[in-house]
Amino acid sequence: MTVRFQFQAARQTETKATVVVQESLIGLDVWPDVPMVRKFEEDLTAIDRLVLEAAIALDPVHAAEIEEITGIPAEAADGIISRLVSLGLLQTDGYGAVATDYARPALDQAAAVRLRQTPVTLLYLADTDEIVALSSAEGRRAPRLHNTKPAGFVDVPRGAGLTSQHNLIAERIAAQAIRGLPQDIVSPVATETQITDVCKQYRCSGHVRVASDGTYRAYLKIEVGRSKRLTLQIPYANQLASRWEDLAQQAASAADAWGPVVATRTGGSWLYELGQEAAASAAADRIRLGHPGGLLIHGERDVVYVDVEFVPGDERASRIFAVQHAVAEVSARSVANINSTELAAITAASAERYGLPTNGLTVADVRSALWTGQHYQHVYALRREEDFPGE
């Protein structure tokens, strides 16, 4: 994996984010309101079961017989028979109601199985050839991307390209390969929709969090035009999260070019312990060693962000940290307010901050670093106090 690293100032990120995505190119299609066949059970009442049992035993049964057995008026009994006919458990002829082949199983289970058409919004992720089902609320919020201008296109895997959407969904349902699809969905309704051999690719940013069920959920903003973004949540984004997580893991080698470094990770943050050589190289690259920072990791299709922190690994590295801290403190002061007393206090505080021994950091060291760092106005202010006392 070829990557490029870019250290920068720390930024505020989403709490509990496992990965922060600065930029990503994702092959994505939203299939809104795909008609599906849903199987559900409808409980049978005691009178339903009695009528079914009578229909099986008497073959056929009449409303008058139900009235005679139960005392329920024939008109009401006709209504019960009609309902059982609508459930496919009875069928009527000119002589009464007879039981169908579904009557006995329904009587045994005290419930009738019914099929109903329902819409389900699906996401197709071309990069990993995955289909993810959105909940009804998520489906209503899902952006319609069909008429948007993409950032590019990505090839659809051969198994899905130029095929019927219905056939692909049916195949994935049979293999239980659509994450988030309710268990009671049995098949898609036949349509003429085809899947082409390319999919639109969108530029996204956002973050990933672990859901309560242990799966990964991506919260993304999708660029679909100039200054226009749409929001989308992708549940079960484990494959995408893994891709971004692999890129974030490359931070382990981000500081190797500086010299000996020990890199450790805690959650979404990285800690770099720098030896003298690495600390000197980092300081030369204008890295703010004593401050929380950030790191962008650029991959081929993705850029992720991680928080970073630098600590010295030995006394000589600590001195470099202390010098940089002192220079930052001095340069942050107004030129009119800086003097030798202030400089001495800042020098002592910086030495103490990094555990340096007495005389481990001197005023002369800090003044030299101010020259090197081109803080000429502050150097001149300190010189003026010495060269022109009382001015």
N, C-alpha and C positions, 0 to 999 in steps of 0.2 A: 504494500500500500504506500503510494507516494503522498506525502503530506507536507504542508508548510505551516510554520508556527508564527504567531504574531502576538507578542506580549503587549498589554495595554492596561489602562486604569481599570479598577474594579467597577462593576456595574451592579445595580439592584436587579435580582432575578426572582423568579417565582419560588416561593418556599416549597419544600418537599419535592422539587423537581429532580428527577434522576438524571435527565439530560436536558441541557438548554440548546436549542437549535437556532443558530444565527441565520442560516440559510440552507435550504435543501431543495433539490429538484426531484419531484415525485410524479411518476406516471399514475394518473388517477382519473377514474370516471365514476360519476354518481348515476345510478340507475334508480330514478324515483318511482315509487308506487308500482313496483312490479307485482302483478296479480298472482297470488298464491292460493293454494287450496289448504284450508286449515281443518283439522279434525278435532272435534270436541265432543264431550259426553254430556248428555242431558239426563238428569235424574228422573226416574219414573216414580210416580206416586203410588200409594197402595191401591187406589182404584184403577190406575193404569195397569198394574201388574195383574189385578183380578180379571180385567177385560182381556188381557193377553192370554191368561191361563184358560179363560172360558173359550176364547177363539181356538186355541190349540185343542181343547177337549171336545168342543161341540162341532166345530168345523162345518158350517160357519156359525157365527154368533150374531144375534140381532139386538137392537136397542131395547126391544120389548122384553127380551130375556134378561138383560141387565137390570131393567126396571123391576122385574119380578124377583130377581135375586137380591138386589140391594135396596130397592125402594127409591132409587134415583129416577126422576122423571125421564121418559124416553127421549125428550128433546135434549136434555143434558147428556144422556148416554150417547146420543148421536154426535155431540160435540167432542166427547172423549174419543170416540171411534175415529172421527175425522182427524183429530190431532195425532193419533197413533198411525193413521194412514200417511200423514205428512212426514212422520219420522221414518217411514218405510217399513214399519213393523206389521201393518195390516194392509190388505187390499180389499176393495169392495167389488162385488158383482151384483147381479140383480136379486140375489137371494140373501145377502148379508155380508159380513166381514170375515175374511179368512186370514190366518197367520201366514206371514212370509218366512223365508229361511232365516231372517234376522231376528225373529220374535223370540225363539228359545234362548240364544245367547244374551239378548237384552234382558230377558226375564231372569236369567241366572246372575247377571251383573247388576240388576236393578237400575240400568242406565242404557240409553240409546246413543249410538255413535252417529254424529251428524257431520257433514262436510259443508264448509262455508268458504266463500271467496273473500280474501282480505288482502289489502295492499301492504307491501313491505319495501322499504328503501334499502338498496344494497350499494356498497362501495366496492369497486373493482380496483385493486392495486396491481398495476401491470408489472412493477419491478419484481414482485414476488409471486405473481399469478395467484393472488388471494382474493376471496370474496368475503366481505364482512357485512353482517346485517346490523342496521341501526334500529334502536327502539323507536316506538311510534313518535315519542317526543323529539328524539334526535332526527328522525326522518323528516319531520315538519320543519326543523331548523336547518337541514342540510342545504347548502347552496346549489342552485341549478347551474351547472357549468357548461352546458351544451353550446351556448352562444357566446362564451367568453373567449378572449384571445389568450392562448397559452404561451408559455416561454419556449416551448419546443415540442417534440414528439419522441416517443419511445416505442420500440417494437414490442408487440404483444407476443408472449410465448406461443410457439407453434400450436400447442394443444388447444389454445383458446381462440387464436386468430381465424377470421373468416368462417365462423361457425355460428350456429343458432344460439341466441342467448338462452332460450328455453332449454335446449339440450344441455348446455353447459351447466345451468343451474340445477337441472334434474340430476345430472351426473354427480355434482358436488353434494347435493342433498343425500343421495344414495350412499355416498362415501362419508357422510357426516363431516364434511369439510368446509362448511360455512359457519364461521364463528359468530355467535350471538343470535343465531336463528332459533326462534321458539321451537320447542320439541314437538308441538302439535302441528307444525307445517309439514305436509306430506309430499307436496309436489308443486311446481309452478303451473300456471295456466298457459296453454299453448299460445304463443304469439309469433309474429313474423320478424321480430327484431333480430338483426344480425350483429355480430361483433367483428369489427374490422381488424386488420393486421397491425394497426398502429393506435396508440393511445396518447391523448394530450398530456403534456408534462407541465406541471405548475411549479412556480417558485414559492416556497413556503418559509415561514419562521414560526417559532413557538417553543413548546417544551413538552416533556413526557413525565407522567406521574404513574405510580403503581396504584391500581384500583383496589378496592376492598377484597376482590376475589383473587388477587395476586397477579392479574394480567396488567399489561401496560396500556395506557390511554394517552393518545397524542392530542394536544390542544394546539391547533395550527391556525395561522392567518395566511390565506392564499392570495398572492398577488394576481389579479385578473385584468389589470389595466393600469393606466397612469394614475397614481395616487388612489387606487381603489383596491380594497382588500375585503375578502370574505372570510368568515370564521367557520371552522369545521372541527368537530371532535371525532377522532377515529378510535373506537374501542378495539380491544384485542390487537393493538399495534405492536405485537411482540417482535415481528420480523423487522419493522422499521426501527424500533427501539434498539434492537440488537445491532443494526447497521450503524446507528449513531453512537451507541455505546462503544463499539469497536474503535470508532474514530476518536472518541474522548479518551480512550485508554492509551492512545499514542502520546498523550501528554507526559508519559513516563520518560520519554526521550527528548522532550522539548528543550531542555537546558544542557544536553550532552555536549554541545559545541563549545560551551564555556570552559569546560574542564571537569574535574571530579565533582559529581553531584549525586546525592541520595534523594530519590523521588518517592514519596509515599502518598497514598490516596485515602481520604476519609470522606465517604459519601460523594458529593459532587465537587469536592475541593482537593487541590494538590498542594503538598508542602515540599519545597525544595531546600535541602540542606547543602549549602555551598562551602567548598573549601576556598582557600585564598585565591587560587588561580581563577576559579569560577566566579567568585565574588568580584574580582578585579575586572574580568571580562564583562560581567553583567553591568557593573557600574559604568564601564566604558560605552556600553550600549544604551546608556541613560535609563536603565531599569531602576525604579524607585524601590530599593531593597527593603526598607523598613516599613513599607506601606502595603496594605492588601492590594492585590492586583488581579488581572484577568488574563486569560489566554484564549485566542481564537485558533482553532485547528482547522485548516483548510484541506479537505479531501477532494476527490474528483467531482462529486456531486453535492457534497455537503460541507457546511461550516458549523462547527459546534463551539460553544463557549464553556469554559470552566473557570472557577475561582482559583487563584494561586496565592501562596504566601512564601516568602523567602526567610530563612534563618541561617545564621553563620554556623559553620561546622567546626571551626577552631578559632584560636585567639587572633591569629592574623586576619582571618576573614571578619571577625568581630570588629577589628579596627577599621576595616573598609566600610562596614555597615555604620559604625559610629561617625566616621568622617562625613559620609553622605547625609546622615541624619542631621549633623550639626550644620552643614551647608544649607540644607533645606530649611532649617529653623532660622538661620540668619537671613537667607534670601526672602523669607516670608515677612520679615520685619520691614517697616518703613525705613528708608535711608536716613531720614531725619532723626530717627529714634535709636539707631544702632550706635553703640560705643564699645570701648574696650571692656567695660564692666559686664555689659550684656554678652559680649563674645565669650568672656571667661566663664560666665554662668552657663551658657549654652554648651560650651565645650565640656565642662564638668558633668552636666546632666547627660550628655550623649555618651560619655565614657561610662558613667554609672549604668545607663540603660543597657549597654552591651557587656557589662561585667569586666571592663578593662581595669588593669591595676593602676596604681598611682603613676602619673606621667605616661600612661599608656596612650593618651591622646593629648596633644598640646595645642595651645592657641596658634602657634606657628603652623602646625599641620592643617588646621582649619583655614587659616588665611591663604596658605598655598593652594588648597583645594578651591577656594573662592576665585583665585586667579585662573586656575585651570578651567573652572566651570564658567568663566567669562562673566562673573558677577562684579563687574568693574566699579559700578557706582557704590556698592557696599564696601569694596576694598578702599576706594578713595575716601569714603566717609570715615573709616577707621584710621587711615593715614593722616587725614586732615586733623583729627583730634590730637595726634602725636606731633605732627609737624607744625601745627599752628595752635598751640594750647591757648585757651582763653578767647579764641576767636568767636 
